[in-house]
Amino acid sequence: MTKTPLRLIALCILSILTLSILTACGGSSDDGAGSSAAAGGATIILVDEDGTEYTYNITHTGSDLRTTLLEEGLIDEAEATKFMVETIDGHTALMNDGVLWLPCDENKEQIMGLFEEITVEEGQTMYLIHTVAPNFDD
């Protein structure tokens, strides 16, 4: 078996394990709606690896998270077509390294679902937190 199919299998397993672990650790099933962002849009706060927060005022609401990031110019067309969004506005979380952007509500509780399943609502505050999957290298 070549390295590429093994890597694909490992990435699929990583994605499933990450969602399972995060769900078991108290992730919220809330879609984040009803949060308190400025009127007339939403707020996305990107929390980078070192804990630095980058705030983005979002004007395109009512779409899924992936589409919103694309419409706001925070990801490009190539990034939008990837299985997992890795680079947002130049900040990277590499899935091959067991790292992902974890969508959370204003209380930093996980929003369940893939980027294309989470809707960015008017008035919402959402965090995208640079997260290392537990036990990735085990």
Backbone as a ProteinNet text record, in pm:
[ID]
protein_1_A
[PRIMARY]
MTKTPLRLIALCILSILTLSILTACGGSSDDGAGSSAAAGGATIILVDEDGTEYTYNITHTGSDLRTTLLEEGLIDEAEATKFMVETIDGHTALMNDGVLWLPCDENKEQIMGLFEEITVEEGQTMYLIHTVAPNFDD
[TERTIARY]
85	0	90.2	54.5	136.9	105	189.3	175.8	48.4	7.3	-108.9	-238.5	-272.6	-394.9	-389	-271.7	-259.2	-284.6	-233.1	-253.6	-401.6	-469.7	-612	-691.7	-659.6	-726.4	-701.8	-575.6	-541.8	-618.2	-633.3	-705.2	-853.6	-911.1	-1052	-1071.6	-981.8	-990.6	-973.3	-877	-854.2	-979.9	-1045.5	-1166.6	-1276.6	-1296.2	-1399.9	-1366.6	-1240.1	-1198.7	-1211.5	-1172.9	-1180.2	-1323.6	-1415.2	-1555.3	-1610.3	-1571.5	-1618.5	-1566	-1437.5	-1376.2	-1433.8	-1448.3	-1500.7	-1645.8	-1722.3	-1860.4	-1864.2	-1778.9	-1774.9	-1726	-1649.7	-1593.1	-1684.2	-1808.1	-1903.1	-1929.8	-1909.7	-1940.3	-2087.8	-2121.6	-2259.5	-2323.1	-2451.2	-2520.9	-2584.6	-2563.5	-2614.3	-2549.5	-2627.5	-2569.1	-2512.3	-2512.3	-2453.9	-2550.8	-2669.2	-2763.3	-2802.9	-2829.9	-2874.4	-2760.6	-2639.8	-2526.7	-2526.9	-2436.4	-2444.4	-2332.7	-2345.3	-2252.5	-2317.6	-2239.4	-2291.5	-2404.7	-2506.8	-2620	-2571.9	-2639.3	-2603.3	-2500.8	-2472.7	-2375.6	-2347.4	-2233.8	-2190.1	-2042.9	-1991.2	-1849.9	-1788.1	-1676.4	-1598.5	-1465.5	-1430.7	-1304.3	-1217.6	-1106.4	-1011.5	-910.9	-895.7	-799.6	-685.2	-569.7	-453.4	-383.2	-283.7	-210.1	-156.7	-111.1	-54.9	-160.1	-288	-395.9	-433.8	-362.1	-394.9	-530.2	-615.1	-747.9	-751.6	-810	-828.6	-978.3	-1032.2	-1176.3	-1211.6	-1313.5	-1361	-1509.5	-1545.2	-1684.9	-1739.6	-1837.7	-1890.5	-2018.4	-2023.2	-2143.2	-2230.2	-2171.3	-2246	-2297.8	-2421.5	-2480.8	-2589.1	-2632.8	-2737.7	-2683.8	-2552.2	-2489	-2414.7	-2371.5	-2290.6	-2153.1	-2083.4	-1955.8	-1853.1	-1842.5	-1744.9	-1773.3	-1899.9	-1938.4	-1915.2	-1948.2	-1927.4	-1779.7	-1692.7	-1548.6	-1500.8	-1553.1	-1517.2	-1569.4	-1696.6	-1756.8	-1687.7	-1636.9	-1568.2	-1421.4	-1373	-1234.3	-1134.8	-1182.9	-1093.8	-1033.4	-1096	-1037.9	-1053.4	-969.7	-980.8	-1056.5	-1077.6	-1153.2	-1089.8	-956.5	-887.8	-911.8	-904.8	-927.3	-1072.4	-1163.7	-1306.4	-1343.4	-1262.9	-1295	-1226.6	-1140.9	-1073.7	-1172.2	-1138.8	-1221.5	-1231.3	-1117.6	-1112.9	-1045.4	-1105.8	-1044.5	-922.9	-806	-683.2	-629	-642.5	-585.7	-695.8	-706	-804.3	-727.8	-737.5	-670.7	-522.4	-455.8	-312.7	-276.3	-373.5	-349.9	-381.9	-290.4	-301.2	-312.5	-400.6	-414.9	-409.2	-296.9	-276	-336.6	-432.4	-498.2	-398.3	-297.1	-196.4	-117.5	-113.8	-44.9	-141.8	-266.5	-365.8	-424.8	-425.4	-474.7	-593.8	-691.8	-808.3	-860.7	-950.4	-1020.9	-1152.1	-1168.2	-1286.5	-1388.5	-1505.5	-1608	-1675.2	-1681.7	-1741.3	-1834	-1927.7	-2019.5	-1952.3	-2029	-1972.9	-1919.3	-1960.4	-1910.2	-1793.6	-1744.9	-1634.6	-1670	-1799	-1845	-1860.5	-1818.8	-1818.2	-1955.3	-1955.6	-2074.4	-2057.5	-2149.4	-2138.8	-2169	-2092	-2116.4	-1994.1	-1998.6	-1893.7	-1915	-1813.4	-1823.5	-1943	-1974.4	-2087.4	-2221.9	-2222.7	-2346.6	-2380	-2286.6	-2304.8	-2342.1	-2453.9	-2499.3	-2452.8	-2397.8	-2357.6	-2478.6	-2529.4	-2652.9	-2622.9	-2714.3	-2709.5	-2700.3	-2607.2	-2593.3	-2512.3	-2466.1	-2394.2	-2246.1	-2190.6	-2046.1	-2000	-1900.7	-1849.2	-1697	-1643.6	-1499.2	-1456.8	-1342.5	-1275.5	-1142.6	-1131.6	-1017.6	-921.1	-794	-685.9	-676.8	-706.8	-719.2	-638.1	-560.9	-486.3	-572.5	-589	-668.3	-598	-670.9	-610.2	-556.6	-439.6	-378.1	-357.4	-329.4	-312.6	-199.1	-86.8	30.6	34.5	-63.7	-64.6	-107.9
-117.3	0	124.4	222.9	342.9	434.6	533.7	626.7	711	747.5	835.1	771	645.8	586	571.6	540.1	530.5	664.9	770.1	904.8	941.3	906.9	936.5	861.3	735.2	656	717.1	755.5	816.3	946.8	1027.2	1154.4	1131	1030.6	998.6	952.5	866.1	817.7	933.1	1022.3	1139.3	1224.1	1248.4	1331.3	1267.7	1138.3	1067.4	1067.2	1037.6	1035.6	1172.8	1275.2	1410.8	1448.2	1423.6	1455.9	1372.7	1245.5	1159.1	1204.9	1237.4	1280.2	1412.7	1505.7	1636.7	1627.3	1538.2	1517.8	1459.1	1361.9	1297.3	1391.7	1493.9	1587.2	1706.3	1696.8	1800.9	1904	1870.6	1964.8	1999.1	2118.1	2163.2	2127.9	2098.8	2074.8	2203.4	2313.8	2444	2484.8	2542.4	2587.4	2727.9	2784.1	2915.1	3029.8	3003.5	3109.9	3180.8	3308.7	3383.8	3443.7	3434.2	3493.3	3643	3711.1	3856.8	3923.4	3929.4	4005.2	4139.2	4227.6	4358.2	4342.5	4429.3	4424.1	4446.8	4382.2	4401.4	4302.7	4200.5	4100.2	4002.1	3938.6	3842.9	3869.6	3803.5	3816.1	3677.6	3661.1	3538.5	3575.4	3502.2	3526	3402.2	3421.7	3314.5	3312.6	3198.2	3184.8	3099	3162.6	3096.8	3006.4	2934.3	2836.2	2895	3019.3	3082.2	3152.4	3138.6	3199.7	3339.3	3393.3	3525.9	3521.1	3619.4	3626	3730.6	3693.3	3781.9	3792.2	3913.6	3935.2	3982.4	3919.5	3954.4	3989	4107.1	4147.5	4093.8	4008.1	3934.7	4001.9	4029.7	4090.8	3989.3	3877.8	3773.5	3670.4	3685.1	3590	3510	3403.7	3319.6	3206.2	3200.9	3093.2	3000.3	2887	2797	2860.2	2808.8	2866.9	2868.6	2760.4	2752.8	2862	2874.7	2976.1	3116.8	3137.9	3269.4	3307.6	3214.1	3242.5	3277.4	3208.2	3236.3	3373.7	3402.2	3530.9	3648.8	3627.4	3733.9	3747.5	3657.9	3663.9	3608.7	3531.4	3474.7	3341.8	3276.6	3159.7	3179.7	3110.7	3121.1	3000.6	3000.1	2892.5	2755.9	2748.1	2620.3	2569.7	2658.7	2620.6	2578.7	2645.2	2616.6	2477	2420.4	2288.3	2174.8	2206.4	2102.1	2032.4	1909	1834.5	1910.8	1957.3	2036	2169.5	2279.2	2410.7	2417.2	2446.5	2450.1	2591.5	2677.1	2811.6	2915.7	2996.9	3104.6	3234.6	3323.1	3453.4	3439.7	3339.4	3320.5	3242.7	3205.2	3127.7	2981.6	2891.4	2753.2	2652.8	2554.9	2438.2	2317.4	2247.1	2138.6	2007.5	1957.2	1832.8	1716.8	1716.8	1610.2	1606.9	1718.7	1726.9	1703.6	1670.2	1644.6	1771.4	1878.9	2008	2049.9	2116.4	2162.9	2292.3	2357.5	2475.2	2425.7	2440.6	2392.4	2505.9	2493.3	2597.2	2590.6	2705.4	2714.2	2834.6	2829.8	2941.3	3049.6	3150.5	3263.5	3222.1	3106.1	3053.8	2957.5	2950.2	2860.7	2714.2	2682.1	2543.7	2500.2	2378.8	2329.1	2335.5	2379.6	2374.2	2247.7	2155.1	2027.8	2045.4	1977.5	1977.3	2020	1991.5	2031.8	2177.9	2240.9	2381.2	2406.8	2311.1	2330.7	2299.8	2254.8	2226.1	2333.4	2422.8	2526.7	2656.8	2714.5	2839.6	2958	3058.7	3182.2	3274.5	3303.3	3381.5	3526.8	3612.8	3754.6	3768.5	3849	3874.7	3770.5	3669	3558.7	3592.8	3539.8	3540.9	3396.4	3368.2	3232.9	3236.5	3138.4	3121.4	3006.9	3022.1	2912.9	2895.8	2787.9	2770	2665.5	2703.9	2614.2	2503.5	2378.9	2267.6	2148.4	2090.1	1967.6	1848.9	1753.8	1635	1555.4	1518.8	1440	1307	1269	1139.4	1117.3	1222.4	1211.5	1118	1125.1	1045.2	909.3	876.4	746.6	634.4
0	0	0	-78.8	-84.2	32.4	48.7	160.9	151.4	29.4	11.7	62.8	26.2	82	233.8	287.6	432.9	498.8	437.9	492.2	487.3	377.1	365.1	471	491.9	594.9	732.6	758.6	887.3	908.2	802.9	814.6	842.1	777.2	802.6	946.5	992.6	1130.6	1227.7	1198.9	1283.5	1293.3	1180.7	1180.9	1265.4	1248.2	1324.2	1472.8	1506.6	1647	1711.3	1639.4	1693.5	1726.6	1633.2	1659.4	1774.5	1781.4	1890.3	2024.8	2030.7	2156.6	2202.2	2109.2	2146.5	2191.5	2131.6	2173.3	2313.6	2339.5	2470.9	2579.5	2541	2638.7	2664.2	2626.2	2663.6	2557.1	2431.1	2324.4	2324.5	2285.6	2283	2150.2	2150.8	2025.2	1973	2042.4	2001	1869.9	1778.7	1653.3	1665.1	1785.3	1809	1783.3	1734.7	1704.6	1833.7	1822.8	1938.1	2018	1969.3	2038.5	2018	2087.8	2088.3	2009.4	1879.5	1795.4	1762.6	1704.3	1667.3	1566.8	1578.6	1486.9	1344.8	1250.5	1111.1	1060.4	1134.4	1090.6	1202.1	1191.5	1292.3	1321.7	1422.3	1457.7	1463.5	1394.8	1405.1	1469.2	1574.8	1644.7	1622.7	1553.4	1527	1640.3	1706.9	1817.4	1766.4	1747.2	1689	1789.6	1742.9	1823	1953.3	1949.5	2069.7	2155	2119.5	2196.5	2151.3	2053.3	2001.1	1931.2	1961.2	1901.2	1790.8	1678	1563.4	1539.1	1545.6	1534.3	1394	1337.5	1204.3	1212.6	1161.9	1153.7	1021.8	1031	916.1	867.3	737.3	679.7	606.6	561.2	489	589	630.1	724.5	653.8	719.2	662.6	577.4	559.1	482	576.2	522.4	603.1	627.7	727.6	770.3	657.6	582.2	472.9	368.3	327.6	229	283.6	410.6	472.8	471.1	509.2	508.3	367.6	266.5	127.9	85.6	114.2	76.3	143.9	263.8	337.5	297.2	210.1	165	266.4	364.4	466.1	421.7	322.6	257.2	106.8	28	-117.3	-173	-304.1	-369.4	-344.1	-349.9	-328.9	-187.3	-90	50.4	71.7	3.1	19	-30.4	-120.1	-173.9	-98.4	-2.4	75.7	168.9	206.1	301.4	433.8	484.5	607.7	575.8	614.3	596.4	687.7	629.1	707.6	728.1	627.7	637.3	628.4	733.5	740.5	759.6	661.8	666.3	702.4	646.8	668.7	793.9	873.6	996.3	964.6	999.3	953	1066.7	1046.9	1133.4	1040.1	1037.6	942	991.1	916.5	952	957.3	869.8	871.3	1001.4	1071.6	1200.8	1316.8	1285.6	1389.4	1447.4	1369.2	1416.2	1329.7	1391.3	1317.5	1377.8	1304	1354	1413.7	1544.3	1614	1626	1561.7	1573.8	1711	1777.8	1911.4	1918.4	2012.6	2033.1	2116.9	2155.2	2231.5	2368.4	2418.6	2546.3	2528.2	2404.7	2366	2385.9	2366.2	2366.1	2220.8	2191.6	2054.7	1989.7	1864.5	1780	1695.5	1710	1639.1	1490.8	1407.8	1263.9	1186	1058.1	965.7	927.9	870.8	832.7	741.4	654.1	562.6	627.6	752	824.9	929.1	954.9	1057.1	987.5	1025.3	964.7	1048.7	981.2	1048.2	1047.3	1167.4	1181.4	1216.6	1178.8	1214.5	1367.1	1416.2	1558.5	1633.8	1566.2	1629.6	1651	1759.9	1781.7	1779.4	1696	1681.9	1694.2	1766.2	1776.4	1685.9	1620.6	1549.9	1621.2	1698	1788.7	1733.2	1722.7	1679.2	1783.8	1743.1	1838.2	1790.7	1883	1854.4	1897.6	1805.9	1838.4	1946.2	2052.1	2161.6	2111.1	2160.4	2128.3	1978.6	1902.7	1757.7	1721.2	1791.9	1755.5	1822.3	1905.5	1974.8	1884.8
[MASK]
++++++++++++++++++++++++++++++++++++++++++++++++++++++++++++++++++++++++++++++++++++++++++++++++++++++++++++++++++++++++++++++++++++++++++

